[in-house]
């Protein structure tokens, strides 16, 4: 393990950040620590009682401790039979109490861990929801999934299987050793002679397993990212007959995951036999010393039980320490997400009841990657109610312009204003609720048509959805489906055609009654039959709204009030369809090229 990783694992400031999430549950944390102390105190009691019982049974003179007399209510136990019966009865009650406490302790630590995980997962997911879209451009979805689910679940283990259980085990060992030294310090030292071997074995086991688990965590993240990406893109994989190549990649990643786990299993398979050997040697020394010094049988039985009580937690304490380390490594990854500064910039406070729809770009420069500008010095104005069309070759910056309008990305230079107010000054939810977006690739969630249109907003009634669908002319299509508005579109809307998904997105946009409407290539991949219906829906949508339309088919934007021609991130021309054709410039060349293609395929 590198020094850098060690530093992070033992970073107490990191542990302190984890415990910030425990604060609402401090009462339960304190209670679990109190229970761990009680269980540690209880640990040496039963072997000591067995020691007394064996001594009495073998004819040794009866010696009743004061505390035991108190718990037996000073009962008459003058003879061996009564003593054994009384002590056995007390042990049964004591065992029941100890087991109850141990159950409460185990349940409490697990409950505490799950509560922390629940709160942390909410905070992490909220953070992810507010990340700038650029983060999703460069971070695999599977990696964020791992951070939100697997890594946070590992933090739960800090409480349920790590820190608090380790405290309980260490206290139990300390109390047991104290009683052993009290009963016979020489015998205790003799039986602990092999102990240093166990300490050394525990250290190397801990280091070996920790290195393996680090590799396991990385392999899990890689597996999640690979599977998520390839299931999402399975259509492309199968369309290009790439199944075997991608399957080979998967087997390689899966093999790395298996090898990392096997290395951890190998460490376990060595460590546990070492513990058993050391315990056997300790017991051998114990028997040898007792036999040589003619000590009583009760002491032998008690010390055998005590040694088991020491070695039993030591078998797992190194593993639990690794659990803490893995939890700390996982928490470090989770806090990287929480500390990510690439979020939507702090929103403003301006929250108007109505937005008129004036849009203004002033010398805007934008880059997804520093200094690699995809928009260069863009300036234009759209008056309220105007329809603006953006045209240009693929990669010219059209989609980037509309992504900036509702602050999905941050600009590096210039200003974007709506109604003469900077977009940064608006409250984000107000700004985005006033901008309706219909994308070329419509994303539908698994669920009913109604849920996808309303996005599960309880304020939008079904009657309003039906009314909007009728206005656009989509109601009859929806009712023709098996369950109408309750029809399940499945994941990503796989049971609907592209045109049908597009029509649903129009209803969604209309229901939110936006002041500014963005149509991104809304008809580029639609068949001729659907295009007429979609064009009717577009006409209904843009009526009375400021509209920004991106279109490959230049014939669909002739009625636009302004056409902005883009090329390689620069604004080349601006004007009406007639004006731009008359110029004979960039737009005219694009238009003529499309006419020639249409004639060639006619």
WONOR-V997176 format. One record per residue. N is the residue number from 1. PHI is phi in whole degrees, -180 to 180 (* if undefined). Layout:
N_PHI / N_PHI
This chain:
1_* / 2_-70 / 3_-61 / 4_-63 / 5_-67 / 6_-60 / 7_-60 / 8_-70 / 9_-62 / 10_-99 / 11_-79 / 12_-69 / 13_-66 / 14_-68 / 15_-63 / 16_-64 / 17_-66 / 18_-62 / 19_-73 / 20_-62 / 21_-79 / 22_-87 / 23_-50 / 24_-64 / 25_-119 / 26_-58 / 27_-60 / 28_-71 / 29_-64 / 30_-62 / 31_-62 / 32_-66 / 33_-69 / 34_-60 / 35_-64 / 36_-63 / 37_-68 / 38_-61 / 39_-64 / 40_-66 / 41_-67 / 42_-68 / 43_-51 / 44_-80 / 45_-67 / 46_-63 / 47_-59 / 48_-66 / 49_-65 / 50_-65 / 51_-57 / 52_-62 / 53_-62 / 54_-64 / 55_-61 / 56_-65 / 57_-66 / 58_-93 / 59_93 / 60_-72 / 61_-60 / 62_-69 / 63_-131 / 64_-99 / 65_-64 / 66_-59 / 67_-66 / 68_-73 / 69_-58 / 70_-63 / 71_-73 / 72_-93 / 73_56 / 74_55 / 75_-65 / 76_-78 / 77_-126 / 78_-70 / 79_-107 / 80_-62 / 81_-62 / 82_-62 / 83_-62 / 84_-63 / 85_-64 / 86_-64 / 87_-68 / 88_-63 / 89_-61 / 90_-63 / 91_-64 / 92_-64 / 93_-65 / 94_-62 / 95_-62 / 96_-63 / 97_-64 / 98_-63 / 99_-64 / 100_-63 / 101_-61 / 102_-66 / 103_-63 / 104_-61 / 105_-62 / 106_-64 / 107_-65 / 108_-66 / 109_-67 / 110_-67 / 111_-63 / 112_-62 / 113_-62 / 114_-67 / 115_-67 / 116_-64 / 117_-61 / 118_-60 / 119_-66 / 120_-67 / 121_-65 / 122_-63 / 123_-65 / 124_-66 / 125_-65 / 126_-62 / 127_-64 / 128_-62 / 129_-63 / 130_-103 / 131_-67 / 132_-63 / 133_-60 / 134_-61 / 135_-65 / 136_-76 / 137_-70 / 138_-115 / 139_-117 / 140_-59 / 141_-60 / 142_-62 / 143_-67 / 144_-66 / 145_-63 / 146_-62 / 147_-62 / 148_-77 / 149_-111 / 150_-64 / 151_-65 / 152_-67 / 153_-65 / 154_-66 / 155_-66 / 156_-57 / 157_-66 / 158_-57 / 159_-92 / 160_-77 / 161_-127 / 162_-117 / 163_-59 / 164_-67 / 165_-60 / 166_-65 / 167_-59 / 168_-62 / 169_-66 / 170_-64 / 171_-63 / 172_-62 / 173_-63 / 174_-62 / 175_-65 / 176_-64 / 177_-62 / 178_-61 / 179_-65 / 180_-62 / 181_-64 / 182_-66 / 183_-75 / 184_-165 / 185_-68 / 186_-66 / 187_-62 / 188_-64 / 189_-65 / 190_-62 / 191_-71 / 192_-99 / 193_-56 / 194_-77 / 195_-57 / 196_-56 / 197_-62 / 198_-67 / 199_-62 / 200_-64 / 201_-62 / 202_-64 / 203_-63 / 204_-68 / 205_-63 / 206_-59 / 207_-65 / 208_-65 / 209_-67 / 210_-63 / 211_-62 / 212_-65 / 213_-67 / 214_-60 / 215_-69 / 216_-63 / 217_-61 / 218_-65 / 219_-68 / 220_-63 / 221_-61 / 222_-65 / 223_-63 / 224_-59 / 225_-63 / 226_-66 / 227_-64 / 228_-58 / 229_-65 / 230_-80 / 231_-68 / 232_-63 / 233_-101 / 234_-62 / 235_-61 / 236_-69 / 237_-58 / 238_-74 / 239_-63 / 240_-104 / 241_51 / 242_-102 / 243_-58 / 244_-65 / 245_-63 / 246_-70 / 247_-66 / 248_-63 / 249_-62 / 250_-61 / 251_-62 / 252_-67 / 253_-65 / 254_-65 / 255_-66 / 256_-62 / 257_-64 / 258_-64 / 259_-61 / 260_-64 / 261_-68 / 262_-65 / 263_-62 / 264_-67 / 265_-63 / 266_-62 / 267_-63 / 268_-63 / 269_-66 / 270_-89 / 271_-66 / 272_-64 / 273_-62 / 274_-61 / 275_-61 / 276_-65 / 277_-65 / 278_-62 / 279_-63 / 280_-63 / 281_-64 / 282_-60 / 283_-67 / 284_-62 / 285_-64 / 286_-63 / 287_-65 / 288_-60 / 289_-70 / 290_-66 / 291_-65 / 292_-71 / 293_-106 / 294_52 / 295_-82 / 296_-77 / 297_-67 / 298_-60 / 299_-66 / 300_-61 / 301_-62 / 302_-62 / 303_-70 / 304_-62 / 305_-66 / 306_-64 / 307_-61 / 308_-64 / 309_-68 / 310_-81 / 311_-76 / 312_-59 / 313_-68 / 314_-67 / 315_-60 / 316_-110 / 317_-66 / 318_-67 / 319_-65 / 320_-67 / 321_-65 / 322_-65 / 323_-60 / 324_-62 / 325_-61 / 326_-66 / 327_-64 / 328_-70 / 329_-62 / 330_-63 / 331_-66 / 332_-63 / 333_-69 / 334_-64 / 335_-69 / 336_-63 / 337_-68 / 338_-67 / 339_-89 / 340_-63 / 341_-89 / 342_-83 / 343_-116 / 344_-58 / 345_-56 / 346_-51 / 347_-78 / 348_-83 / 349_-118 / 350_-72 / 351_-136 / 352_-71 / 353_-72 / 354_-134 / 355_-113 / 356_-71 / 357_114 / 358_-74 / 359_-121 / 360_-141 / 361_-104 / 362_-122 / 363_48 / 364_-86 / 365_-119 / 366_-148 / 367_-140 / 368_-73 / 369_-117 / 370_-48 / 371_69 / 372_-98 / 373_-72 / 374_-102 / 375_-128 / 376_-130 / 377_56 / 378_-88 / 379_-139 / 380_-164 / 381_-134 / 382_-118 / 383_-75 / 384_-55 / 385_86 / 386_-76 / 387_-110 / 388_-110 / 389_-111 / 390_-110 / 391_-130 / 392_152 / 393_-66 / 394_-57 / 395_87 / 396_-81 / 397_111 / 398_-64 / 399_-66 / 400_-62 / 401_-61 / 402_-74 / 403_-68 / 404_-78 / 405_-63 / 406_-103 / 407_61 / 408_-75 / 409_-134 / 410_-104 / 411_-83 / 412_-91 / 413_-141 / 414_91 / 415_-140 / 416_-122 / 417_-124 / 418_-123 / 419_54 / 420_66 / 421_-116 / 422_-59 / 423_-63 / 424_-67 / 425_-86 / 426_-82 / 427_-67 / 428_-60 / 429_-66 / 430_-68 / 431_-58 / 432_-73 / 433_-72 / 434_-95 / 435_-118 / 436_-92 / 437_-126 / 438_-121 / 439_-93 / 440_-66 / 441_-98 / 442_-77 / 443_-98 / 444_-116 / 445_-88 / 446_-64 / 447_151 / 448_-79 / 449_-61 / 450_-60 / 451_-66 / 452_-73 / 453_-72 / 454_-87 / 455_53 / 456_58 / 457_-83 / 458_-66 / 459_-77 / 460_-93 / 461_-81 / 462_-62 / 463_-60 / 464_-67 / 465_-64 / 466_-62 / 467_-62 / 468_-66 / 469_-63 / 470_-67 / 471_-63 / 472_-84 / 473_94 / 474_-110 / 475_-59 / 476_-63 / 477_-62 / 478_-65 / 479_-69 / 480_-77 / 481_-75 / 482_-51 / 483_-119 / 484_60 / 485_-70 / 486_-96 / 487_-64 / 488_-82 / 489_-83 / 490_65 / 491_-63 / 492_61 / 493_70 / 494_-66 / 495_-88 / 496_-117 / 497_-77 / 498_-60 / 499_-65 / 500_-66 / 501_-64 / 502_-64 / 503_-63 / 504_-64 / 505_-68 / 506_-67 / 507_-62 / 508_-57 / 509_-67 / 510_-66 / 511_-62 / 512_-83 / 513_45 / 514_-74 / 515_-83 / 516_-124 / 517_-116 / 518_-117 / 519_-117 / 520_-101 / 521_52 / 522_-65 / 523_-122 / 524_-69 / 525_-117 / 526_-97 / 527_-70 / 528_-61 / 529_-65 / 530_-76 / 531_-61 / 532_-63 / 533_-65 / 534_-70 / 535_-65 / 536_-63 / 537_-64 / 538_-64 / 539_-60 / 540_-68 / 541_-69 / 542_-80 / 543_-60 / 544_77 / 545_-123 / 546_-70 / 547_-126 / 548_-119 / 549_-116 / 550_-103 / 551_-147 / 552_-80 / 553_-81 / 554_-67 / 555_-68 / 556_-86 / 557_-120 / 558_-60 / 559_-84 / 560_-63 / 561_-68 / 562_-141 / 563_-118 / 564_-106 / 565_-100 / 566_-111 / 567_-155 / 568_52 / 569_82 / 570_-117 / 571_-84 / 572_-91 / 573_-147 / 574_-149 / 575_164 / 576_-83 / 577_-57 / 578_-65 / 579_-63 / 580_-71 / 581_-65 / 582_-65 / 583_-66 / 584_69 / 585_-101 / 586_-62 / 587_-64 / 588_-61 / 589_-65 / 590_-60 / 591_-64 / 592_-66 / 593_-63 / 594_-68 / 595_-62 / 596_-64 / 597_-65 / 598_-62 / 599_-67 / 600_-66 / 601_-97 / 602_-71
